[in-house]
Amino acid sequence: MNTVIECNNLTHYYGKKMVYEDLNFSVGEGRILGLLGKNGAGKTTTINILHGFLQPRSGEALIFGENSQRLSPHTKSRIGFLLEGHIQYAFMDIHQIEKFYSGFYPDWDSKPYWELMSKLKVTARQKISSMSCGQRSQVALGLILAQNPDLLILDDFSMGLDPGYRRLFIDYLRNYSKAGNKTIFATSHIIQDMERLIDDVLIMDYNRVLTQTPVDEFMRTFKQFNFETERSGIDLSKEEFVVNVDTIENNIELYSYDTEDNIRKFLDKKGIAFKNFREVKMGLEDAFIGLTGKY
Amino acid sequence: MFKSVIYKEWIKTRWFIILLTLIAILAVGNIFLTVQHNMSFKEASNYWYQILFQNSHYFSYLKFVPLIIALALASSQYIPEITDKRIKLTFHLPLRENRILIMMLAYGTASLLISYSLVFLIFLGLSNQFFAAEIVKLAIISVIPWFLAGFAAYFMAGLIILEAIWKYRIAYFIIAAAFLLLFFETGLAGSYEPINLKLTLITLLSSISLLFSAYRFRKGEM
């Protein structure tokens, strides 16, 4: 599989505040990768570096083998770019904006754009600025699909969208990617949306990558176990197999990559009496919180 | 691609540039209504005497017109780009970033040139109707710095508006204001003759200053 995005030892600081040091990850061709992280973990910084709007202090981000700081026009034409909030040239109407962008891309295919526009209840000469957030998202999506890029970089694509538009957006994106072996790099605050869309997940915490793995594998191996202990005040947070633990009196919520058997054996070995031990089925959002913590 | 860039700039600026050019033409018309009024009521010889020997400028109404057109054009062209950081979309277009900016700049400069040419030619034509060649020549020498100031203001406004950090914007604004004052010194009609060429060169030098703000934006100063 060809590598579309490759970040090598990416390091960035805002003044003296470190965002991350030696960040490494890659995205393969045809994969849909979701970048998840809490506010301030460095998602927007990463997106800005990938777009070439921010120069990292050190390291490099390569897209189709070119440094993102110096992308050639040809490589830029292969990248579809969705700004946070579905920002577009709001002073144009849907005809003007299609005419404008079509002049830049030789492979421009207006069919998917007009297909999406036909679903919008907007007048032909209505300015984008007077459209709802959902309608604007469809304009932005239609333009990206018409551009027919090999890589889509989507910054918080679900922001401001109601559930219907979010679902529409995701379904179109997934079909687009899978039908044409297109690569997508996306961030979103709504992790449930990501679960429907992505193949791989990259979870960042402050200053580091917590995991980069296929979603299926992550959901299969990362587990939540709940149980009650007889004694209160048991601290399991230092144990090697524990990724995260929440303790409220005798109730323990434990997150781990280890198996149920091993954890039970550990508790027995340590003489920690427990009851109601059970594995709790998690969604991606639960797993994300389990991995990064609630605070 | 060039056509697409021009198309976007036209959509942003068309009403501003058309409307302000029309207003400027009306302002020129107003100047010559006043001239005609003065010719009728003061007698032409007296009026000419005032112009030639008492430093009376019949064209002073025109002083800030090019500046206003330039600032309106720059605002209509660049403010939509920085609103919601839309300039990111512009930089993502499959062209070199500086090339896009120079195309935008070329569009703005050409628009100003067309607008100013219309205003200037009407001014020149009407001046020739009312005054002798010597008076018209002095008037032209005197109004040229005002039109140059328009170009300089347009270029500096690009630098200021595209700059993302307010403290830099304010610093650029102070420098630009001091620079523009050079074009508006009062004096005898025609007194700018020795420095008009130098002002033209300085204006040309300022033309690509907006590339610096755009460079800073791309390096993460936003």
Interface residues (C-beta under 8 A of the other chain):
Chain A: N48 H51 G52 F53 L54 Q55 P73 H74 K76 S77 I79 F81 L83 G85 I87 Q88 Y89 A90 F91 M92 Q96 K99 F100 Y101 S102 G103 F104 Y105
Chain B: M1 K3 S4 Y7 K8 I11 K12 P80 T83 D84 K85 R86 K88 L89 F91 H92 L93 P94 L95 R96 F217 R218 K219 G220 M222
